[in-house]
């Protein structure tokens, strides 16, 4: 019998910790081969009906290291190899034409490499100086799609878009650590060979291992692992042109913005322009996490059929009214982004100018209002299919979430406009509970309500959504100090913009005298150079221990959310909640990888 891998979260829950000391690579090929064989033997005994969680993977890997009398420093390496062996049969059963081969740019020789990056990625000159050309040629001859880049976000986009069903990759342990959370927890078959160092220049790899993984093939396996891939694809597909046309067809005639060939809105019928801009923004960017939550919650309460390995058919059979509700959740979210960008005067959203910068503030406000109306109409027009009572309940929940979000945003704006008013950490957390948590709550509860009355699930799910939303917003505050490639394109803008963040509240609570006065001066005196202001605010935040305190609060709220999830039934819903907690509260990588503009090989 396969070994069950499921472990209660309360038994494996760990505080956030540094992992740099856990990323050593076994120094000899003989030792690596020995440990890989042990991983193969262990993986063969595991129950493969559900993906391994990171906690389960670490527990098993630590046991292997103890049994083999090996140091803790090999833990990261062992986890990657063990996870790869867990997925070996399912990757092998996936046709090569449905696999993605992921290569890191750092395998090239940095000095003297004649290759450049073009629209297709690394334009390898096949000079023979490194192994990239050999691996790429081997993979492409088998039908792989090849990507020379690093980082899990682009990989997830490719997976969700439906191009591939499995991944074979080469990467350093820093990159693979992050990928385990995002890719493997979703239930996507994946095998990887760790680089022998994480230096990001002139690295090397066990080349026979890579060649072996590229070529593995076998007949379909009998045990397939549950996956959220089909639901992720279903959520993403709703925002493609055909998906939007089916669920929310345009009422006004005329071309879309995409069909205007760069002319903008000037050539549109003025009456049709608001709808055109709204549909264009609805389809643009984002991870579509909220509609995924709604679809997945509905599926979890109706048997979980769409999470089986062959659940693509089940995902297509989710009732149209559920998809309309899921789409409405994203519509409300996009409306809030339009208005939020105006209130904060942000310059970018999804890597492009924000709507108010592009079309003017008045037009952007109107587009946000239109999206709100569209969200309610998406639900109300499904009353006949879902039933009047269900429809009324959903509309009431959406309206309640809308009101609380507006209260939270209003509190933030009033504090920002009255800068002399003190902000305590508790005040900031109250704002977050109002501003961010309602969106998660609405997405989750509406999905459940589409399947059945909420009953005893209502209270714990509301509490869980609150903890998840608050922790997510704190992480977003921390992200502001790393920069944001999609939206803000710079670090520290929340502090410069006078937004009432938890980080600011923690700093003003901890700092005293001249330091506290200096922090206020830096935030208010825009005559100073912004780079200097950000640098000094960061120093004061570090002096006050702000970043570490914020991380501790994220850990605290995550533990509370997990404790609530521990007792939720049925099991498919509990599994979904764990997945949401792990993915929504994904931490910044301890060591950021060097990012390369990725493209699919032709």
C-alpha positions as CSV (number, residue, x, y, z in Angstrom):
1,X,0.0,0.0,0.0
2,X,1.3,3.5,-0.8
3,X,2.3,5.6,2.2
4,X,-0.2,8.3,3.0
5,X,1.5,11.7,2.9
6,X,-1.2,13.9,4.5
7,X,-0.2,15.4,7.8
8,X,-2.3,17.8,9.9
9,X,-1.2,21.4,9.6
10,X,-0.9,21.8,13.4
11,X,1.8,19.1,13.5
12,X,3.9,20.6,10.7
13,X,3.3,24.3,11.1
14,X,6.5,26.3,11.3
15,X,7.5,29.9,11.8
16,X,9.1,31.7,8.9
17,X,12.9,31.1,8.9
18,X,15.9,31.8,6.8
19,X,16.9,28.9,4.5
20,X,20.2,29.9,3.0
21,X,22.0,27.4,5.3
22,X,19.8,24.6,3.8
23,X,20.9,24.9,0.2
24,X,24.2,23.1,0.1
25,X,24.7,20.6,-2.8
26,X,26.2,17.2,-2.1
27,X,29.8,17.7,-3.3
28,X,30.4,14.4,-5.3
29,X,28.5,12.8,-8.1
30,X,28.6,9.4,-6.3
31,X,26.9,10.9,-3.2
32,X,24.3,12.7,-5.3
33,X,23.6,9.4,-7.2
34,X,23.3,7.6,-3.8
35,X,20.9,10.1,-2.4
36,X,18.8,10.2,-5.6
37,X,18.4,6.4,-5.5
38,X,17.1,6.7,-1.9
39,X,14.7,9.4,-3.0
40,X,13.4,7.1,-5.9
41,X,12.8,4.3,-3.4
42,X,11.0,6.6,-1.0
43,X,8.8,8.2,-3.6
44,X,7.7,4.8,-4.9
45,X,6.0,4.2,-1.5
46,X,4.2,7.5,-1.3
47,X,0.5,8.0,-1.9
48,X,0.3,10.1,-5.1
49,X,-3.4,10.9,-5.1
50,X,-2.7,14.4,-3.7
51,X,0.3,16.7,-4.1
52,X,2.9,16.8,-1.3
53,X,2.7,20.0,0.7
54,X,6.0,21.8,1.5
55,X,5.7,20.7,5.1
56,X,5.2,17.1,4.2
57,X,8.1,17.2,1.7
58,X,10.4,18.7,4.3
59,X,9.4,16.2,6.9
60,X,10.1,13.2,4.6
61,X,13.4,14.8,3.4
62,X,14.6,15.4,6.9
63,X,14.0,11.7,7.7
64,X,16.0,10.7,4.7
65,X,19.0,12.8,5.7
66,X,18.9,11.4,9.2
67,X,18.7,7.8,7.9
68,X,21.6,8.5,5.5
69,X,23.7,10.3,8.2
70,X,23.9,13.4,6.0
71,X,23.9,17.1,7.2
72,X,20.9,19.4,7.3
73,X,22.5,21.6,4.8
74,X,21.4,19.2,2.0
75,X,17.8,19.6,2.9
76,X,16.8,21.9,0.0
77,X,18.6,19.7,-2.6
78,X,17.0,16.6,-1.2
79,X,13.5,18.2,-1.3
80,X,13.9,19.1,-5.0
81,X,15.1,15.6,-5.9
82,X,12.4,13.9,-3.8
83,X,9.7,16.0,-5.3
84,X,11.0,15.2,-8.8
85,X,10.8,11.5,-8.1
86,X,7.3,11.9,-6.7
87,X,6.3,13.3,-10.1
88,X,8.5,11.1,-12.3
89,X,5.8,8.8,-13.6
90,X,3.4,11.5,-14.4
91,X,5.9,13.7,-16.2
92,X,7.0,10.6,-18.2
93,X,3.4,9.9,-19.1
94,X,3.0,13.4,-20.5
95,X,3.8,13.6,-24.2
96,X,7.0,15.7,-24.8
97,X,4.9,18.1,-27.0
98,X,2.9,19.0,-23.9
99,X,6.0,19.6,-21.7
100,X,7.9,22.8,-21.0
101,X,11.7,22.6,-20.7
102,X,13.1,25.4,-18.5
103,X,16.7,26.4,-18.7
104,X,18.6,29.0,-16.8
105,X,20.6,31.7,-18.6
106,X,23.5,31.2,-16.1
107,X,24.6,27.9,-17.7
108,X,26.2,30.0,-20.4
109,X,29.8,31.2,-20.1
110,X,29.5,34.8,-19.0
111,X,32.8,35.8,-20.6
112,X,33.0,35.4,-24.3
113,X,29.5,34.1,-24.9
114,X,28.4,35.3,-28.4
115,X,24.7,34.8,-27.7
116,X,22.3,37.8,-27.2
117,X,18.7,37.9,-26.0
118,X,16.0,38.5,-28.6
119,X,12.3,38.1,-28.7
120,X,12.7,34.3,-28.5
121,X,14.9,34.4,-25.5
122,X,18.6,33.4,-25.5
123,X,19.7,33.4,-29.2
124,X,22.2,30.6,-28.8
125,X,25.0,30.5,-31.4
126,X,25.6,26.7,-30.8
127,X,29.3,27.5,-30.3
128,X,29.8,24.4,-28.1
129,X,31.2,26.3,-25.2
130,X,28.3,25.4,-22.9
131,X,25.6,22.8,-22.6
132,X,22.6,25.1,-23.4
133,X,22.6,24.3,-27.1
134,X,22.8,20.6,-26.6
135,X,20.0,20.5,-24.1
136,X,17.8,22.8,-26.1
137,X,18.3,20.8,-29.3
138,X,17.5,17.5,-27.6
139,X,14.3,18.9,-26.1
140,X,13.1,20.6,-29.3
141,X,13.7,17.5,-31.4
142,X,11.3,15.7,-29.0
143,X,8.7,18.5,-29.3
144,X,9.2,20.4,-26.1
145,X,8.5,24.1,-25.7
146,X,11.7,25.6,-24.4
147,X,12.1,28.7,-22.2
148,X,15.4,30.2,-21.2
149,X,14.5,32.2,-18.2
150,X,13.9,32.0,-14.5
151,X,11.1,32.6,-12.0
152,X,7.8,30.9,-11.4
153,X,5.3,33.6,-12.4
154,X,6.0,33.3,-16.1
155,X,6.0,29.5,-15.8
156,X,2.6,29.6,-14.2
157,X,1.2,31.9,-16.9
158,X,2.4,29.4,-19.6
159,X,0.9,26.5,-17.7
160,X,-2.4,28.2,-17.0
161,X,-2.7,29.3,-20.6
162,X,-2.9,25.7,-21.7
163,X,0.4,25.3,-23.7
164,X,1.9,22.6,-21.5
165,X,0.9,20.0,-18.9
166,X,4.3,19.2,-17.3
167,X,7.6,20.9,-16.6
168,X,11.2,19.6,-16.8
169,X,13.6,22.2,-15.5
170,X,17.1,23.2,-14.5
171,X,17.6,25.9,-11.9
172,X,19.5,26.9,-8.7
173,X,18.1,26.0,-5.3
174,X,17.0,29.7,-4.7
175,X,14.7,29.6,-7.7
176,X,13.5,26.0,-7.0
177,X,12.6,26.9,-3.4
178,X,10.1,29.5,-4.7
179,X,8.8,27.2,-7.5
180,X,7.9,24.5,-5.0
181,X,5.2,26.6,-3.5
182,X,3.7,28.1,-6.6
183,X,4.0,25.2,-9.1
184,X,4.0,22.0,-7.2
185,X,1.2,22.9,-4.7
186,X,-1.0,23.5,-7.7
187,X,-0.5,19.8,-8.6
188,X,1.5,20.4,-11.8
189,X,3.8,17.5,-12.7
190,X,7.3,18.9,-12.5
191,X,10.9,17.5,-12.4
192,X,14.0,19.5,-11.9
193,X,17.8,19.1,-11.7
194,X,19.4,21.6,-9.3
195,X,22.4,23.5,-10.5
196,X,25.6,22.7,-8.6
197,X,25.8,26.3,-7.4
198,X,23.6,29.4,-7.0
199,X,26.2,31.9,-8.2
200,X,24.1,33.0,-11.2
201,X,27.2,33.0,-13.4
202,X,29.1,30.2,-15.2
203,X,27.2,27.5,-13.3
204,X,27.2,23.8,-14.0
205,X,24.8,20.8,-13.7
206,X,24.8,17.0,-13.7
207,X,24.4,16.8,-17.5
208,X,23.5,13.1,-17.7
209,X,20.6,13.7,-15.3
210,X,19.3,16.5,-17.4
211,X,19.5,14.4,-20.6
212,X,17.7,11.6,-18.9
213,X,14.8,13.7,-17.7
214,X,14.4,15.3,-21.1
215,X,14.0,11.9,-22.6
216,X,11.8,10.0,-20.1
217,X,8.6,8.6,-21.6
218,X,6.2,5.8,-20.5
219,X,2.6,4.8,-20.7
220,X,0.0,6.6,-18.6
221,X,0.1,5.8,-14.9
222,X,-2.8,4.4,-12.9
223,X,-2.6,6.8,-10.0
224,X,-2.9,10.5,-10.9
225,X,-2.4,13.4,-8.5
226,X,-5.1,15.9,-7.8
227,X,-4.5,19.2,-9.4
228,X,-5.9,22.8,-9.5
229,X,-4.6,23.2,-13.0
230,X,-8.0,22.7,-14.7
231,X,-9.7,25.3,-12.5
232,X,-6.8,27.7,-12.9
233,X,-7.2,27.4,-16.6
234,X,-11.0,27.7,-16.4
235,X,-10.7,31.0,-14.4
236,X,-8.1,32.4,-16.8
237,X,-10.0,31.3,-19.9
238,X,-13.0,33.4,-18.8
239,X,-11.0,36.5,-19.5
240,X,-9.9,35.6,-23.0
241,X,-11.8,37.2,-25.8
242,X,-14.0,34.2,-26.5
243,X,-14.6,33.7,-22.8
244,X,-15.7,37.2,-22.1
245,X,-17.9,37.2,-25.2
246,X,-19.7,34.1,-24.0
247,X,-20.3,35.2,-20.3
248,X,-20.6,39.0,-20.7
249,X,-21.2,39.9,-24.4
250,X,-20.9,43.5,-25.3
251,X,-24.2,45.4,-25.6
252,X,-22.9,48.3,-27.7
253,X,-21.8,47.8,-31.3
254,X,-18.5,48.8,-32.6
255,X,-14.8,47.7,-32.4
256,X,-13.0,46.8,-29.3
257,X,-9.9,48.8,-28.2
258,X,-7.7,46.0,-29.5
259,X,-9.3,46.4,-32.9
260,X,-8.5,50.2,-33.1
261,X,-4.9,49.7,-34.3
262,X,-3.5,52.1,-31.8
263,X,-6.1,54.9,-32.5
264,X,-7.3,54.8,-28.9
265,X,-10.8,55.8,-28.0
266,X,-10.9,58.7,-30.4
267,X,-12.4,56.6,-33.2
268,X,-15.1,55.0,-31.0
269,X,-18.7,55.9,-30.7
270,X,-18.8,58.0,-27.5
271,X,-21.7,55.9,-26.2
272,X,-19.8,52.6,-26.7
273,X,-16.5,53.9,-25.4
274,X,-17.1,53.2,-21.7
275,X,-18.0,49.6,-22.4
276,X,-15.0,49.2,-24.7
277,X,-12.5,50.6,-22.1
278,X,-14.1,48.5,-19.3
279,X,-13.9,45.2,-21.3
280,X,-10.4,46.0,-22.3
281,X,-9.3,46.6,-18.6
282,X,-11.3,43.5,-17.4
283,X,-9.3,41.3,-19.8
284,X,-5.9,42.9,-19.0
285,X,-3.4,41.6,-16.5
286,X,-4.0,40.1,-13.1
287,X,-3.7,36.5,-11.8
288,X,-7.5,36.0,-11.6
289,X,-7.1,34.5,-8.1
290,X,-10.5,35.6,-6.9
291,X,-12.6,34.0,-9.7
292,X,-10.4,30.9,-9.3
293,X,-11.4,30.8,-5.6
294,X,-15.1,31.0,-6.5
295,X,-14.9,28.2,-9.0
296,X,-12.7,26.0,-6.8
297,X,-15.0,26.5,-3.7
298,X,-18.0,25.5,-5.8
299,X,-16.2,22.5,-7.1
300,X,-15.0,21.5,-3.6
301,X,-18.6,21.4,-2.4
302,X,-19.9,19.5,-5.4
303,X,-17.5,16.5,-5.3
304,X,-14.1,18.0,-6.3
305,X,-14.3,16.4,-9.7
306,X,-12.5,19.3,-11.5
307,X,-9.4,18.7,-9.3
308,X,-8.8,15.2,-10.6
309,X,-6.0,14.8,-13.1
310,X,-8.5,14.4,-15.9
311,X,-10.8,17.0,-14.5
312,X,-10.8,19.3,-17.6
313,X,-14.2,17.9,-18.6
314,X,-15.6,18.5,-15.1
315,X,-14.3,22.1,-15.2
316,X,-16.2,22.8,-18.5
317,X,-19.4,21.5,-16.9
318,X,-19.4,24.0,-14.0
319,X,-22.8,25.8,-14.5
320,X,-22.7,29.1,-16.4
321,X,-24.3,31.0,-13.4
322,X,-21.2,30.0,-11.3
323,X,-18.9,31.4,-13.9
324,X,-20.9,34.6,-14.0
325,X,-20.6,35.0,-10.3
326,X,-16.9,34.3,-10.5
327,X,-16.5,36.9,-13.2
328,X,-18.5,39.4,-11.1
329,X,-15.9,39.0,-8.3
330,X,-13.1,40.0,-10.7
331,X,-15.2,42.8,-12.1
332,X,-15.7,44.4,-8.6
333,X,-11.9,43.9,-8.0
334,X,-11.0,45.6,-11.2
335,X,-13.4,48.5,-10.4
336,X,-11.7,48.9,-7.0
337,X,-8.3,49.0,-8.7
338,X,-9.4,51.8,-11.1
339,X,-10.6,53.9,-8.2
340,X,-7.7,53.0,-5.9
341,X,-5.2,54.1,-8.6
342,X,-7.0,57.4,-8.9
343,X,-7.0,58.0,-5.1
344,X,-3.3,57.1,-4.9
345,X,-2.4,58.7,-8.2
346,X,-0.5,55.6,-9.2
347,X,1.2,55.8,-12.6
348,X,1.2,52.1,-13.6
349,X,-1.1,49.1,-13.5
350,X,-0.1,45.8,-15.1
351,X,3.0,47.5,-16.5
352,X,0.9,50.1,-18.4
353,X,-0.3,53.6,-17.6
354,X,-3.2,53.6,-15.2
355,X,-6.6,54.4,-16.7
356,X,-6.8,57.9,-15.2
357,X,-3.3,58.7,-16.6
358,X,-4.3,57.4,-20.0
359,X,-7.9,58.7,-20.4
360,X,-8.3,61.3,-17.6
361,X,-9.6,61.1,-14.1
362,X,-13.3,61.7,-14.9
363,X,-13.4,58.9,-17.6
364,X,-11.6,56.5,-15.2
365,X,-14.0,57.2,-12.4
366,X,-16.9,56.5,-14.8
367,X,-15.2,53.2,-16.0
368,X,-14.9,52.1,-12.4
369,X,-18.6,52.9,-11.8
370,X,-19.5,51.0,-14.9
371,X,-17.6,47.9,-13.8
372,X,-19.5,47.9,-10.4
373,X,-22.8,48.0,-12.2
374,X,-21.6,45.2,-14.6
375,X,-20.7,43.1,-11.6
376,X,-24.1,43.3,-10.1
377,X,-25.8,42.6,-13.4
378,X,-23.7,39.5,-14.0
379,X,-25.3,38.0,-10.9
380,X,-28.8,39.4,-11.1
381,X,-29.4,38.1,-14.6
382,X,-28.7,34.6,-13.5
383,X,-31.6,34.5,-11.0
384,X,-33.7,32.1,-13.1
385,X,-30.9,29.5,-13.3
386,X,-29.6,29.8,-9.7
387,X,-32.9,30.5,-8.0
388,X,-34.2,33.7,-6.5
389,X,-33.2,33.0,-2.9
390,X,-29.6,32.1,-3.9
391,X,-29.4,35.2,-6.1
392,X,-30.7,37.5,-3.4
393,X,-28.2,36.0,-0.9
394,X,-25.3,36.5,-3.3
395,X,-26.2,40.1,-4.1
396,X,-26.5,40.9,-0.4
397,X,-23.0,39.4,0.2
398,X,-21.5,41.3,-2.7
399,X,-23.1,44.6,-1.5
400,X,-21.9,44.0,2.0
401,X,-18.3,43.4,0.8
402,X,-18.6,46.5,-1.4
403,X,-19.7,48.7,1.6
404,X,-16.9,47.4,3.9
405,X,-14.3,47.9,1.2
406,X,-15.5,51.5,0.7
407,X,-15.3,52.0,4.5
408,X,-11.8,50.8,4.6
409,X,-10.7,52.9,1.7
410,X,-12.5,55.9,3.2
411,X,-10.7,55.4,6.5
412,X,-7.4,55.3,4.6
413,X,-8.1,58.5,2.6
414,X,-9.3,60.4,5.7
415,X,-6.1,59.5,7.6
416,X,-4.0,60.4,4.7
417,X,-5.6,63.8,4.4
418,X,-5.2,64.5,8.1
419,X,-1.5,63.6,8.4
420,X,-1.2,64.9,12.0
421,X,-3.6,62.2,13.2
422,X,-1.7,59.3,14.8
423,X,-2.0,55.8,13.3
424,X,-1.6,52.9,15.6
425,X,-0.8,49.3,14.4
426,X,-4.3,48.3,15.5
427,X,-5.8,51.1,13.4
428,X,-3.9,49.9,10.3
429,X,-5.0,46.3,10.9
430,X,-8.6,47.5,11.2
431,X,-8.3,49.3,7.8
432,X,-6.8,46.2,6.2
433,X,-9.6,44.0,7.6
434,X,-12.1,46.3,5.9
435,X,-10.2,47.1,2.7
436,X,-8.7,43.8,1.7
437,X,-10.5,40.9,3.5
438,X,-14.0,41.4,2.0
439,X,-12.7,40.5,-1.5
440,X,-11.4,37.1,-0.3
441,X,-14.5,36.6,1.7
442,X,-16.8,37.3,-1.2
443,X,-14.9,35.1,-3.6
444,X,-14.9,32.2,-1.1
445,X,-18.4,32.5,0.3
446,X,-20.1,33.1,-3.1
447,X,-18.5,29.9,-4.4
448,X,-19.8,27.9,-1.5
449,X,-23.2,29.6,-1.7
450,X,-23.5,28.7,-5.4
451,X,-23.3,25.0,-4.3
452,X,-25.3,25.1,-1.0
453,X,-26.4,27.2,1.9
454,X,-23.5,28.3,4.0
455,X,-24.8,26.9,7.3
456,X,-22.0,26.2,9.8
457,X,-19.3,27.1,7.2
458,X,-20.1,30.8,7.3
459,X,-18.4,31.8,10.5
460,X,-15.1,30.0,10.1
461,X,-14.8,30.9,6.5
462,X,-15.4,34.6,7.3
463,X,-12.8,34.5,10.0
464,X,-10.3,32.7,7.7
465,X,-10.9,35.3,5.0
466,X,-10.2,38.1,7.4
467,X,-6.9,36.6,8.5
468,X,-5.9,35.9,4.9
469,X,-6.8,39.4,3.8
470,X,-5.0,41.1,6.6
471,X,-1.8,39.0,6.1
472,X,-2.0,39.5,2.3
473,X,-2.1,43.3,2.8
474,X,0.8,43.3,5.2
475,X,2.8,41.3,2.6
476,X,1.8,43.8,0.0
477,X,3.2,46.6,2.3
478,X,6.5,44.6,2.5
479,X,6.4,44.1,-1.3
480,X,6.4,47.9,-1.7
481,X,9.9,47.9,-0.4
482,X,11.1,45.4,-3.0
483,X,9.5,47.2,-5.9
484,X,6.7,45.9,-8.1
485,X,7.4,45.1,-11.8
486,X,3.7,45.0,-12.7
487,X,2.4,48.1,-11.0
488,X,4.5,50.6,-9.2
489,X,8.0,50.1,-10.7
490,X,9.7,51.5,-7.6
491,X,10.2,50.9,-3.9
492,X,8.9,52.9,-0.9
493,X,6.1,54.7,-2.7
494,X,3.5,53.9,0.0
495,X,5.6,55.9,2.5
496,X,6.2,58.8,0.0
497,X,2.5,58.9,-0.8
498,X,1.5,59.2,2.8
499,X,-0.6,56.0,2.9
500,X,-1.5,54.6,6.3
501,X,0.4,51.3,6.2
502,X,1.1,49.0,9.1
503,X,4.8,49.6,8.5
504,X,4.4,53.3,9.1
505,X,2.3,52.6,12.3
506,X,4.9,50.2,13.7
507,X,7.7,52.7,13.0
508,X,5.9,55.7,14.6
509,X,5.1,53.5,17.6
510,X,8.7,52.4,18.1
511,X,10.7,55.5,17.2
512,X,11.1,58.3,19.6
513,X,12.1,62.0,19.6
514,X,14.2,63.2,16.8
515,X,13.9,59.9,14.9
516,X,10.2,60.0,14.9
517,X,10.2,63.7,13.8
518,X,12.6,62.9,11.1
519,X,10.4,60.1,9.7
520,X,7.5,62.5,9.5
521,X,9.6,65.1,7.8
522,X,10.8,62.6,5.2
523,X,7.3,61.6,4.3
524,X,6.0,65.2,4.1
525,X,8.9,67.1,2.5
526,X,8.7,66.3,-1.2
527,X,11.4,68.9,-1.9
528,X,14.0,66.3,-1.0
529,X,15.3,63.8,-3.5
530,X,13.0,60.7,-3.5
531,X,15.9,58.3,-3.6
532,X,17.3,59.9,-0.5
533,X,14.0,59.9,1.3
534,X,13.4,56.2,0.6
535,X,16.9,55.3,1.7
536,X,16.5,57.1,5.0
537,X,13.0,55.9,5.7
538,X,14.2,52.4,5.1
539,X,17.0,53.0,7.6
540,X,14.5,54.2,10.2
541,X,12.2,51.3,9.5
542,X,15.1,48.9,10.0
543,X,16.2,50.7,13.2
544,X,12.6,50.2,14.5
545,X,12.6,46.6,13.5
546,X,9.5,47.2,11.3
547,X,10.1,44.6,8.6
548,X,10.7,41.8,11.1
549,X,7.7,42.8,13.2
550,X,5.5,42.8,10.0
551,X,6.8,39.4,9.0
552,X,5.9,38.1,12.5
553,X,2.4,39.5,12.1
554,X,2.0,37.7,8.8
555,X,3.1,34.5,10.5
556,X,0.6,35.0,13.2
557,X,-2.3,35.6,10.9
558,X,-1.3,32.6,8.7
559,X,-1.3,30.3,11.8
560,X,-4.8,31.6,12.7
561,X,-6.0,30.9,9.2
562,X,-4.5,27.4,9.1
563,X,-6.0,26.6,12.5
564,X,-9.5,27.5,11.1
565,X,-8.8,25.4,8.0
566,X,-7.8,22.4,10.1
567,X,-11.4,21.7,11.2
568,X,-13.2,22.5,7.9
569,X,-15.1,19.8,6.1
570,X,-15.4,18.3,3.5
571,X,-11.8,17.4,2.8
572,X,-11.7,19.0,-0.8
573,X,-12.7,22.4,0.8
574,X,-10.1,22.0,3.5
575,X,-7.4,21.2,0.9
576,X,-8.4,24.2,-1.1
577,X,-8.1,26.5,2.0
578,X,-4.6,25.2,2.6
579,X,-3.7,25.8,-1.0
580,X,-5.1,29.4,-0.9
581,X,-3.2,30.1,2.3
582,X,0.1,28.8,0.9
583,X,-0.2,30.7,-2.5
584,X,-1.8,34.0,-1.4
585,X,0.7,34.3,1.4
586,X,3.8,33.5,-0.7
587,X,6.8,35.3,0.7
588,X,9.4,37.1,-1.2
589,X,12.4,34.9,-2.0
590,X,15.2,35.3,0.4
591,X,17.6,35.8,-2.5
592,X,16.0,37.3,-5.5
593,X,17.0,35.5,-8.8
594,X,18.2,37.4,-11.8
595,X,15.3,37.8,-14.1
596,X,15.6,37.4,-17.8
597,X,12.9,38.5,-20.4
598,X,11.3,35.1,-21.2
599,X,9.9,34.0,-24.5
600,X,8.7,30.7,-25.9
601,X,10.9,29.1,-28.4
602,X,9.3,28.9,-31.8
